[in-house]
Amino acid sequence: MNIYQLSGLDERERGFTRQVECTKEQEKYRVLLRYERLIIKEHSATDEASAIRNLITTLQEKGYTQLRSQLIFHEEVYLGSQELWVEYPDPECGDVQKPSMLKRLRQWLNWNKPSKPGSHSHDRC
């Protein structure tokens, strides 16, 4: 398992830094991010970088911006800040729109509602 550090601004424009676990399972790369009540799992059949990119795209669709990642554990070796940060440019205005205030309010109000089991890969606790 490799561990990345991911940082940026969340949908409420608050700064955050969290660890992302990356594992290889049956020829697929899986990444897992836990942030507050949000749990996001993404996969890629090709490589670790693609799985991270899928995670970034999902976060950007939720209104996250200024995202960047850095490998901090390669298997069991702690790298600290030796590796360079990988910056992910924010989408252009037409690509992914930031959620409206009404949509953000609805998301916040629905935050405590239990999600339907097996509905999709973006689970909230």
N, CA, C and O atoms as a GROMACS GRO file, in nm:
protein
  500
    1MET      N    1   0.084  -0.118   0.000
    1MET     CA    2   0.000   0.000   0.000
    1MET      C    3   0.088   0.124   0.000
    1MET      O    4   0.186   0.133   0.074
    2ASN      N    5   0.052   0.219  -0.084
    2ASN     CA    6   0.116   0.350  -0.084
    2ASN      C    7   0.018   0.451  -0.023
    2ASN      O    8  -0.103   0.435  -0.034
    3ILE      N    9   0.072   0.553   0.041
    3ILE     CA   10  -0.012   0.656   0.101
    3ILE      C   11   0.030   0.792   0.045
    3ILE      O   12   0.148   0.827   0.043
    4TYR      N   13  -0.070   0.865   0.001
    4TYR     CA   14  -0.050   1.000  -0.052
    4TYR      C   15  -0.109   1.100   0.046
    4TYR      O   16  -0.199   1.068   0.124
    5GLN      N   17  -0.057   1.220   0.040
    5GLN     CA   18  -0.116   1.332   0.112
    5GLN      C   19  -0.190   1.414   0.007
    5GLN      O   20  -0.133   1.447  -0.098
    6LEU      N   21  -0.315   1.448   0.034
    6LEU     CA   22  -0.395   1.527  -0.058
    6LEU      C   23  -0.438   1.653   0.013
    6LEU      O   24  -0.486   1.648   0.126
    7SER      N   25  -0.420   1.767  -0.051
    7SER     CA   26  -0.463   1.892   0.011
    7SER      C   27  -0.532   1.980  -0.092
    7SER      O   28  -0.517   1.960  -0.213
    8GLY      N   29  -0.607   2.077  -0.042
    8GLY     CA   30  -0.679   2.170  -0.127
    8GLY      C   31  -0.785   2.241  -0.048
    8GLY      O   32  -0.776   2.254   0.074
    9LEU      N   33  -0.887   2.288  -0.119
    9LEU     CA   34  -1.000   2.355  -0.057
    9LEU      C   35  -1.125   2.270  -0.080
    9LEU      O   36  -1.149   2.224  -0.192
   10ASP      N   37  -1.204   2.249   0.027
   10ASP     CA   38  -1.325   2.169   0.012
   10ASP      C   39  -1.437   2.254  -0.049
   10ASP      O   40  -1.416   2.369  -0.086
   11GLU      N   41  -1.555   2.194  -0.059
   11GLU     CA   42  -1.667   2.264  -0.124
   11GLU      C   43  -1.713   2.388  -0.049
   11GLU      O   44  -1.782   2.472  -0.104
   12ARG      N   45  -1.673   2.399   0.079
   12ARG     CA   46  -1.705   2.520   0.158
   12ARG      C   47  -1.586   2.617   0.162
   12ARG      O   48  -1.585   2.713   0.238
   13GLU      N   49  -1.487   2.588   0.078
   13GLU     CA   50  -1.366   2.668   0.064
   13GLU      C   51  -1.281   2.670   0.192
   13GLU      O   52  -1.216   2.769   0.223
   14ARG      N   53  -1.283   2.558   0.263
   14ARG     CA   54  -1.197   2.541   0.380
   14ARG      C   55  -1.077   2.458   0.338
   14ARG      O   56  -1.090   2.360   0.265
   15GLY      N   57  -0.959   2.496   0.385
   15GLY     CA   58  -0.840   2.420   0.355
   15GLY      C   59  -0.843   2.285   0.425
   15GLY      O   60  -0.892   2.274   0.537
   16PHE      N   61  -0.790   2.183   0.359
   16PHE     CA   62  -0.782   2.050   0.420
   16PHE      C   63  -0.658   1.977   0.371
   16PHE      O   64  -0.606   2.005   0.263
   17THR      N   65  -0.612   1.883   0.451
   17THR     CA   66  -0.507   1.789   0.413
   17THR      C   67  -0.545   1.654   0.471
   17THR      O   68  -0.569   1.642   0.592
   18ARG      N   69  -0.552   1.553   0.387
   18ARG     CA   70  -0.588   1.419   0.431
   18ARG      C   71  -0.500   1.317   0.360
   18ARG      O   72  -0.442   1.344   0.255
   19GLN      N   73  -0.492   1.199   0.420
   19GLN     CA   74  -0.419   1.090   0.358
   19GLN      C   75  -0.512   1.011   0.267
   19GLN      O   76  -0.630   0.994   0.295
   20VAL      N   77  -0.455   0.963   0.156
   20VAL     CA   78  -0.526   0.879   0.061
   20VAL      C   79  -0.451   0.747   0.053
   20VAL      O   80  -0.332   0.745   0.023
   21GLU      N   81  -0.521   0.639   0.080
   21GLU     CA   82  -0.460   0.506   0.073
   21GLU      C   83  -0.475   0.452  -0.069
   21GLU      O   84  -0.582   0.462  -0.128
   22CYS      N   85  -0.369   0.395  -0.121
   22CYS     CA   86  -0.373   0.336  -0.255
   22CYS      C   87  -0.325   0.191  -0.246
   22CYS      O   88  -0.213   0.165  -0.202
   23THR      N   89  -0.411   0.100  -0.287
   23THR     CA   90  -0.377  -0.042  -0.284
   23THR      C   91  -0.403  -0.105  -0.420
   23THR      O   92  -0.481  -0.053  -0.500
   24LYS      N   93  -0.337  -0.216  -0.444
   24LYS     CA   94  -0.362  -0.291  -0.567
   24LYS      C   95  -0.438  -0.416  -0.528
   24LYS      O   96  -0.393  -0.496  -0.446
   25GLU      N   97  -0.555  -0.432  -0.588
   25GLU     CA   98  -0.641  -0.547  -0.560
   25GLU      C   99  -0.682  -0.613  -0.690
   25GLU      O  100  -0.751  -0.551  -0.772
   26GLN      N  101  -0.641  -0.735  -0.710
   26GLN     CA  102  -0.678  -0.812  -0.828
   26GLN      C  103  -0.664  -0.732  -0.957
   26GLN      O  104  -0.761  -0.716  -1.031
   27GLU      N  105  -0.545  -0.684  -0.982
   27GLU     CA  106  -0.511  -0.611  -1.105
   27GLU      C  107  -0.580  -0.476  -1.116
   27GLU      O  108  -0.578  -0.416  -1.224
   28LYS      N  109  -0.641  -0.425  -1.010
   28LYS     CA  110  -0.699  -0.292  -1.009
   28LYS      C  111  -0.635  -0.211  -0.898
   28LYS      O  112  -0.599  -0.264  -0.793
   29TYR      N  113  -0.621  -0.083  -0.922
   29TYR     CA  114  -0.570   0.009  -0.820
   29TYR      C  115  -0.689   0.077  -0.756
   29TYR      O  116  -0.778   0.128  -0.825
   30ARG      N  117  -0.690   0.079  -0.624
   30ARG     CA  118  -0.801   0.138  -0.550
   30ARG      C  119  -0.748   0.248  -0.459
   30ARG      O  120  -0.647   0.229  -0.391
   31VAL      N  121  -0.814   0.364  -0.458
   31VAL     CA  122  -0.778   0.472  -0.367
   31VAL      C  123  -0.896   0.497  -0.275
   31VAL      O  124  -1.013   0.480  -0.312
   32LEU      N  125  -0.863   0.538  -0.153
   32LEU     CA  126  -0.965   0.563  -0.052
   32LEU      C  127  -0.933   0.693   0.020
   32LEU      O  128  -0.822   0.710   0.072
   33LEU      N  129  -1.029   0.785   0.022
   33LEU     CA  130  -1.017   0.912   0.092
   33LEU      C  131  -1.128   0.922   0.195
   33LEU      O  132  -1.245   0.896   0.165
   34ARG      N  133  -1.090   0.959   0.317
   34ARG     CA  134  -1.187   0.988   0.422
   34ARG      C  135  -1.169   1.135   0.459
   34ARG      O  136  -1.060   1.178   0.496
   35TYR      N  137  -1.279   1.210   0.449
   35TYR     CA  138  -1.274   1.351   0.486
   35TYR      C  139  -1.405   1.385   0.555
   35TYR      O  140  -1.512   1.383   0.494
   36GLU      N  141  -1.395   1.415   0.684
   36GLU     CA  142  -1.512   1.438   0.767
   36GLU      C  143  -1.606   1.319   0.751
   36GLU      O  144  -1.566   1.206   0.780
   37ARG      N  145  -1.728   1.341   0.705
   37ARG     CA  146  -1.823   1.230   0.689
   37ARG      C  147  -1.821   1.171   0.549
   37ARG      O  148  -1.897   1.079   0.520
   38LEU      N  149  -1.737   1.221   0.465
   38LEU     CA  150  -1.730   1.179   0.326
   38LEU      C  151  -1.626   1.068   0.310
   38LEU      O  152  -1.512   1.080   0.357
   39ILE      N  153  -1.665   0.962   0.244
   39ILE     CA  154  -1.572   0.855   0.209
   39ILE      C  155  -1.584   0.834   0.058
   39ILE      O  156  -1.693   0.808   0.007
   40ILE      N  157  -1.471   0.848  -0.011
   40ILE     CA  158  -1.472   0.830  -0.156
   40ILE      C  159  -1.376   0.718  -0.191
   40ILE      O  160  -1.261   0.717  -0.147
   41LYS      N  161  -1.425   0.624  -0.271
   41LYS     CA  162  -1.344   0.514  -0.322
   41LYS      C  163  -1.345   0.525  -0.474
   41LYS      O  164  -1.450   0.540  -0.536
   42GLU      N  165  -1.227   0.517  -0.533
   42GLU     CA  166  -1.215   0.518  -0.678
   42GLU      C  167  -1.124   0.404  -0.720
   42GLU      O  168  -1.044   0.354  -0.641
   43HIS      N  169  -1.137   0.362  -0.846
   43HIS     CA  170  -1.057   0.252  -0.900
   43HIS      C  171  -0.998   0.290  -1.034
   43HIS      O  172  -1.044   0.383  -1.100
   44SER      N  173  -0.896   0.216  -1.072
   44SER     CA  174  -0.840   0.226  -1.206
   44SER      C  175  -0.777   0.092  -1.241
   44SER      O  176  -0.712   0.029  -1.157
   45ALA      N  177  -0.796   0.049  -1.363
   45ALA     CA  178  -0.737  -0.077  -1.408
   45ALA      C  179  -0.596  -0.057  -1.459
   45ALA      O  180  -0.523  -0.155  -1.478
   46THR      N  181  -0.555   0.068  -1.482
   46THR     CA  182  -0.425   0.090  -1.545
   46THR      C  183  -0.312   0.115  -1.446
   46THR      O  184  -0.212   0.043  -1.448
   47ASP      N  185  -0.326   0.216  -1.359
   47ASP     CA  186  -0.217   0.246  -1.267
   47ASP      C  187  -0.266   0.333  -1.151
   47ASP      O  188  -0.380   0.380  -1.149
   48GLU      N  189  -0.176   0.353  -1.057
   48GLU     CA  190  -0.205   0.432  -0.938
   48GLU      C  191  -0.237   0.577  -0.972
   48GLU      O  192  -0.329   0.635  -0.914
   49ALA      N  193  -0.163   0.635  -1.063
   49ALA     CA  194  -0.184   0.774  -1.101
   49ALA      C  195  -0.324   0.796  -1.158
   49ALA      O  196  -0.386   0.899  -1.133
   50SER      N  197  -0.374   0.700  -1.234
   50SER     CA  198  -0.509   0.710  -1.290
   50SER      C  199  -0.615   0.703  -1.180
   50SER      O  200  -0.716   0.773  -1.186
   51ALA      N  201  -0.592   0.618  -1.082
   51ALA     CA  202  -0.686   0.608  -0.970
   51ALA      C  203  -0.690   0.739  -0.892
   51ALA      O  204  -0.798   0.785  -0.852
   52ILE      N  205  -0.573   0.800  -0.869
   52ILE     CA  206  -0.568   0.930  -0.801
   52ILE      C  207  -0.639   1.035  -0.886
   52ILE      O  208  -0.715   1.117  -0.834
   53ARG      N  209  -0.615   1.032  -1.016
   53ARG     CA  210  -0.680   1.130  -1.105
   53ARG      C  211  -0.832   1.114  -1.101
   53ARG      O  212  -0.904   1.214  -1.102
   54ASN      N  213  -0.882   0.992  -1.096
   54ASN     CA  214  -1.026   0.968  -1.085
   54ASN      C  215  -1.080   1.029  -0.955
   54ASN      O  216  -1.189   1.087  -0.954
   55LEU      N  217  -1.004   1.015  -0.847
   55LEU     CA  218  -1.042   1.074  -0.719
   55LEU      C  219  -1.049   1.227  -0.731
   55LEU      O  220  -1.143   1.289  -0.684
   56ILE      N  221  -0.948   1.284  -0.794
   56ILE     CA  222  -0.944   1.430  -0.812
   56ILE      C  223  -1.065   1.478  -0.892
   56ILE      O  224  -1.128   1.578  -0.856
   57THR      N  225  -1.098   1.408  -0.998
   57THR     CA  226  -1.213   1.444  -1.080
   57THR      C  227  -1.341   1.440  -0.998
   57THR      O  228  -1.425   1.530  -1.008
   58THR      N  229  -1.358   1.336  -0.919
   58THR     CA  230  -1.476   1.324  -0.833
   58THR      C  231  -1.483   1.440  -0.735
   58THR      O  232  -1.590   1.498  -0.714
   59LEU      N  233  -1.371   1.474  -0.674
   59LEU     CA  234  -1.370   1.585  -0.579
   59LEU      C  235  -1.400   1.718  -0.649
   59LEU      O  236  -1.475   1.800  -0.596
   60GLN      N  237  -1.344   1.739  -0.766
   60GLN     CA  238  -1.370   1.861  -0.840
   60GLN      C  239  -1.518   1.873  -0.877
   60GLN      O  240  -1.573   1.983  -0.877
   61GLU      N  241  -1.582   1.761  -0.909
   61GLU     CA  242  -1.725   1.761  -0.939
   61GLU      C  243  -1.807   1.801  -0.816
   61GLU      O  244  -1.918   1.852  -0.829
   62LYS      N  245  -1.752   1.777  -0.697
   62LYS     CA  246  -1.820   1.814  -0.573
   62LYS      C  247  -1.786   1.956  -0.528
   62LYS      O  248  -1.833   2.001  -0.424
   63GLY      N  249  -1.704   2.027  -0.606
   63GLY     CA  250  -1.672   2.166  -0.575
   63GLY      C  251  -1.538   2.187  -0.506
   63GLY      O  252  -1.510   2.298  -0.462
   64TYR      N  253  -1.455   2.083  -0.496
   64TYR     CA  254  -1.323   2.097  -0.435
   64TYR      C  255  -1.228   2.161  -0.536
   64TYR      O  256  -1.237   2.135  -0.656
   65THR      N  257  -1.138   2.246  -0.487
   65THR     CA  258  -1.047   2.319  -0.576
   65THR      C  259  -0.904   2.317  -0.520
   65THR      O  260  -0.880   2.273  -0.407
   66GLN      N  261  -0.812   2.366  -0.601
   66GLN     CA  262  -0.671   2.380  -0.566
   66GLN      C  263  -0.613   2.250  -0.509
   66GLN      O  264  -0.539   2.251  -0.411
   67LEU      N  265  -0.647   2.139  -0.573
   67LEU     CA  266  -0.606   2.007  -0.524
   67LEU      C  267  -0.463   1.974  -0.567
   67LEU      O  268  -0.420   2.008  -0.677
   68ARG      N  269  -0.392   1.907  -0.478
   68ARG     CA  270  -0.257   1.858  -0.507
   68ARG      C  271  -0.230   1.736  -0.421
   68ARG      O  272  -0.288   1.720  -0.313
   69SER      N  273  -0.142   1.649  -0.470
   69SER     CA  274  -0.110   1.527  -0.396
   69SER      C  275   0.041   1.507  -0.390
   69SER      O  276   0.117   1.561  -0.471
   70GLN      N  277   0.082   1.429  -0.291
   70GLN     CA  278   0.223   1.400  -0.271
   70GLN      C  279   0.235   1.260  -0.210
   70GLN      O  280   0.167   1.229  -0.112
   71LEU      N  281   0.320   1.176  -0.268
   71LEU     CA  282   0.345   1.044  -0.213
   71LEU      C  283   0.425   1.059  -0.085
   71LEU      O  284   0.533   1.117  -0.085
   72ILE      N  285   0.371   1.004   0.028
   72ILE     CA  286   0.444   1.018   0.155
   72ILE      C  287   0.489   0.883   0.212
   72ILE      O  288   0.581   0.878   0.293
   73PHE      N  289   0.424   0.772   0.170
   73PHE     CA  290   0.468   0.637   0.206
   73PHE      C  291   0.471   0.553   0.080
   73PHE      O  292   0.369   0.539   0.013
   74HIS      N  293   0.586   0.497   0.047
   74HIS     CA  294   0.596   0.400  -0.061
   74HIS      C  295   0.611   0.265   0.006
   74HIS      O  296   0.717   0.231   0.058
   75GLU      N  297   0.500   0.188   0.004
   75GLU     CA  298   0.491   0.064   0.080
   75GLU      C  299   0.517   0.097   0.227
   75GLU      O  300   0.436   0.167   0.287
   76GLU      N  301   0.625   0.050   0.287
   76GLU     CA  302   0.649   0.078   0.427
   76GLU      C  303   0.757   0.184   0.450
   76GLU      O  304   0.796   0.210   0.564
   77VAL      N  305   0.806   0.244   0.342
   77VAL     CA  306   0.912   0.344   0.352
   77VAL      C  307   0.851   0.483   0.360
   77VAL      O  308   0.778   0.526   0.271
   78TYR      N  309   0.881   0.554   0.469
   78TYR     CA  310   0.831   0.690   0.488
   78TYR      C  311   0.916   0.786   0.406
   78TYR      O  312   1.038   0.791   0.423
   79LEU      N  313   0.852   0.861   0.319
   79LEU     CA  314   0.923   0.955   0.232
   79LEU      C  315   0.915   1.098   0.282
   79LEU      O  316   0.992   1.183   0.239
   80GLY      N  317   0.821   1.125   0.372
   80GLY     CA  318   0.805   1.260   0.421
   80GLY      C  319   0.773   1.354   0.307
   80GLY      O  320   0.681   1.329   0.229
   81SER      N  321   0.848   1.462   0.296
   81SER     CA  322   0.824   1.559   0.189
   81SER      C  323   0.930   1.549   0.079
   81SER      O  324   0.955   1.647   0.009
   82GLN      N  325   0.992   1.431   0.063
   82GLN     CA  326   1.094   1.413  -0.040
   82GLN      C  327   1.037   1.419  -0.181
   82GLN      O  328   1.101   1.470  -0.273
   83GLU      N  329   0.916   1.367  -0.198
   83GLU     CA  330   0.854   1.365  -0.331
   83GLU      C  331   0.792   1.500  -0.362
   83GLU      O  332   0.750   1.574  -0.272
   84LEU      N  333   0.788   1.532  -0.490
   84LEU     CA  334   0.728   1.659  -0.533
   84LEU      C  335   0.576   1.652  -0.527
   84LEU      O  336   0.517   1.545  -0.543
   85TRP      N  337   0.514   1.766  -0.503
   85TRP     CA  338   0.370   1.776  -0.509
   85TRP      C  339   0.325   1.768  -0.654
   85TRP      O  340   0.391   1.823  -0.743
   86VAL      N  341   0.214   1.702  -0.680
   86VAL     CA  342   0.151   1.700  -0.811
   86VAL      C  343   0.028   1.789  -0.801
   86VAL      O  344  -0.063   1.764  -0.723
   87GLU      N  345   0.027   1.895  -0.882
   87GLU     CA  346  -0.084   1.992  -0.880
   87GLU      C  347  -0.187   1.953  -0.986
   87GLU      O  348  -0.151   1.911  -1.096
   88TYR      N  349  -0.314   1.966  -0.951
   88TYR     CA  350  -0.422   1.934  -1.044
   88TYR      C  351  -0.499   2.062  -1.072
   88TYR      O  352  -0.568   2.114  -0.984
   89PRO      N  353  -0.488   2.114  -1.194
   89PRO     CA  354  -0.555   2.241  -1.224
   89PRO      C  355  -0.706   2.229  -1.207
   89PRO      O  356  -0.766   2.126  -1.237
   90ASP      N  357  -0.765   2.336  -1.158
   90ASP     CA  358  -0.910   2.340  -1.145
   90ASP      C  359  -0.970   2.338  -1.285
   90ASP      O  360  -0.912   2.392  -1.379
   91PRO      N  361  -1.087   2.275  -1.298
   91PRO     CA  362  -1.152   2.272  -1.430
   91PRO      C  363  -1.190   2.412  -1.475
   91PRO      O  364  -1.211   2.502  -1.394
   92GLU      N  365  -1.198   2.429  -1.606
   92GLU     CA  366  -1.245   2.556  -1.661
   92GLU      C  367  -1.391   2.573  -1.622
   92GLU      O  368  -1.459   2.476  -1.589
   93CYS      N  369  -1.439   2.694  -1.627
   93CYS     CA  370  -1.576   2.726  -1.584
   93CYS      C  371  -1.680   2.634  -1.646
   93CYS      O  372  -1.773   2.593  -1.577
   94GLY      N  373  -1.667   2.600  -1.774
   94GLY     CA  374  -1.766   2.518  -1.840
   94GLY      C  375  -1.753   2.370  -1.810
   94GLY      O  376  -1.849   2.295  -1.830
   95ASP      N  377  -1.637   2.325  -1.763
   95ASP     CA  378  -1.614   2.182  -1.741
   95ASP      C  379  -1.692   2.129  -1.621
   95ASP      O  380  -1.774   2.038  -1.635
   96VAL      N  381  -1.666   2.184  -1.505
   96VAL     CA  382  -1.734   2.142  -1.383
   96VAL      C  383  -1.775   2.269  -1.311
   96VAL      O  384  -1.692   2.354  -1.280
   97GLN      N  385  -1.903   2.280  -1.284
   97GLN     CA  386  -1.951   2.400  -1.217
   97GLN      C  387  -1.950   2.379  -1.067
   97GLN      O  388  -1.983   2.271  -1.018
   98LYS      N  389  -1.914   2.483  -0.994
   98LYS     CA  390  -1.921   2.479  -0.849
   98LYS      C  391  -2.068   2.473  -0.810
   98LYS      O  392  -2.150   2.545  -0.868
   99PRO      N  393  -2.104   2.390  -0.713
   99PRO     CA  394  -2.244   2.378  -0.674
   99PRO      C  395  -2.299   2.513  -0.628
   99PRO      O  396  -2.229   2.591  -0.563
  100SER      N  397  -2.425   2.539  -0.662
  100SER     CA  398  -2.489   2.662  -0.619
  100SER      C  399  -2.509   2.659  -0.468
  100SER      O  400  -2.498   2.554  -0.405
  101MET      N  401  -2.537   2.774  -0.411
  101MET     CA  402  -2.559   2.783  -0.267
  101MET      C  403  -2.676   2.693  -0.226
  101MET      O  404  -2.670   2.627  -0.122
  102LEU      N  405  -2.782   2.689  -0.307
  102LEU     CA  406  -2.897   2.604  -0.277
  102LEU      C  407  -2.857   2.457  -0.277
  102LEU      O  408  -2.897   2.382  -0.188
  103LYS      N  409  -2.779   2.416  -0.376
  103LYS     CA  410  -2.734   2.276  -0.383
  103LYS      C  411  -2.645   2.243  -0.264
  103LYS      O  412  -2.657   2.135  -0.206
  104ARG      N  413  -2.555   2.335  -0.228
  104ARG     CA  414  -2.468   2.312  -0.113
  104ARG      C  415  -2.550   2.301   0.016
  104ARG      O  416  -2.517   2.220   0.103
  105LEU      N  417  -2.657   2.382   0.029
  105LEU     CA  418  -2.743   2.375   0.146
  105LEU      C  419  -2.815   2.241   0.150
  105LEU      O  420  -2.826   2.179   0.256
  106ARG      N  421  -2.865   2.196   0.034
  106ARG     CA  422  -2.931   2.065   0.029
  106ARG      C  423  -2.834   1.953   0.067
  106ARG      O  424  -2.870   1.861   0.141
  107GLN      N  425  -2.711   1.960   0.017
  107GLN     CA  426  -2.610   1.859   0.052
  107GLN      C  427  -2.585   1.860   0.202
  107GLN      O  428  -2.576   1.754   0.264
  108TRP      N  429  -2.575   1.977   0.258
  108TRP     CA  430  -2.550   1.989   0.401
  108TRP      C  431  -2.666   1.932   0.481
  108TRP      O  432  -2.644   1.862   0.579
  109LEU      N  433  -2.790   1.962   0.440
  109LEU     CA  434  -2.907   1.912   0.511
  109LEU      C  435  -2.920   1.760   0.499
  109LEU      O  436  -2.967   1.694   0.592
  110ASN      N  437  -2.878   1.705   0.386
  110ASN     CA  438  -2.886   1.560   0.365
  110ASN      C  439  -2.767   1.485   0.422
  110ASN      O  440  -2.764   1.362   0.417
  111TRP      N  441  -2.670   1.556   0.476
  111TRP     CA  442  -2.547   1.496   0.524
  111TRP      C  443  -2.572   1.386   0.627
  111TRP      O  444  -2.503   1.284   0.626
  112ASN      N  445  -2.669   1.405   0.716
  112ASN     CA  446  -2.694   1.309   0.824
  112ASN      C  447  -2.790   1.198   0.784
  112ASN      O  448  -2.813   1.106   0.863
  113LYS      N  449  -2.846   1.204   0.665
  113LYS     CA  450  -2.937   1.099   0.621
  113LYS      C  451  -2.856   0.977   0.581
  113LYS      O  452  -2.752   0.990   0.516
  114PRO      N  453  -2.901   0.858   0.619
  114PRO     CA  454  -2.828   0.737   0.577
  114PRO      C  455  -2.839   0.718   0.427
  114PRO      O  456  -2.944   0.741   0.367
  115SER      N  457  -2.728   0.675   0.367
  115SER     CA  458  -2.730   0.651   0.223
  115SER      C  459  -2.782   0.511   0.197
  115SER      O  460  -2.778   0.425   0.285
  116LYS      N  461  -2.832   0.489   0.076
  116LYS     CA  462  -2.881   0.358   0.038
  116LYS      C  463  -2.763   0.265   0.016
  116LYS      O  464  -2.669   0.302  -0.054
  117PRO      N  465  -2.766   0.145   0.074
  117PRO     CA  466  -2.652   0.054   0.056
  117PRO      C  467  -2.633   0.017  -0.090
  117PRO      O  468  -2.728  -0.015  -0.161
  118GLY      N  469  -2.506   0.022  -0.132
  118GLY     CA  470  -2.470  -0.019  -0.267
  118GLY      C  471  -2.517   0.076  -0.376
  118GLY      O  472  -2.519   0.037  -0.493
  119SER      N  473  -2.554   0.199  -0.340
  119SER     CA  474  -2.607   0.290  -0.441
  119SER      C  475  -2.499   0.341  -0.536
  119SER      O  476  -2.523   0.350  -0.656
  120HIS      N  477  -2.381   0.375  -0.484
  120HIS     CA  478  -2.271   0.423  -0.567
  120HIS      C  479  -2.143   0.422  -0.486
  120HIS      O  480  -2.143   0.387  -0.368
  121SER      N  481  -2.032   0.461  -0.552
  121SER     CA  482  -1.903   0.451  -0.485
  121SER      C  483  -1.870   0.569  -0.397
  121SER      O  484  -1.768   0.568  -0.329
  122HIS      N  485  -1.954   0.673  -0.394
  122HIS     CA  486  -1.928   0.791  -0.312
  122HIS      C  487  -2.015   0.783  -0.188
  122HIS      O  488  -2.127   0.835  -0.185
  123ASP      N  489  -1.965   0.718  -0.086
  123ASP     CA  490  -2.044   0.693   0.034
  123ASP      C  491  -2.019   0.795   0.142
  123ASP      O  492  -1.907   0.842   0.160
  124ARG      N  493  -2.124   0.829   0.212
  124ARG     CA  494  -2.112   0.914   0.330
  124ARG      C  495  -2.147   0.830   0.449
  124ARG      O  496  -2.238   0.747   0.444
  125CYS      N  497  -2.075   0.850   0.557
  125CYS     CA  498  -2.103   0.774   0.679
  125CYS      C  499  -2.233   0.819   0.741
  125CYS      O  500  -2.274   0.767   0.845
   0.00000   0.00000   0.00000
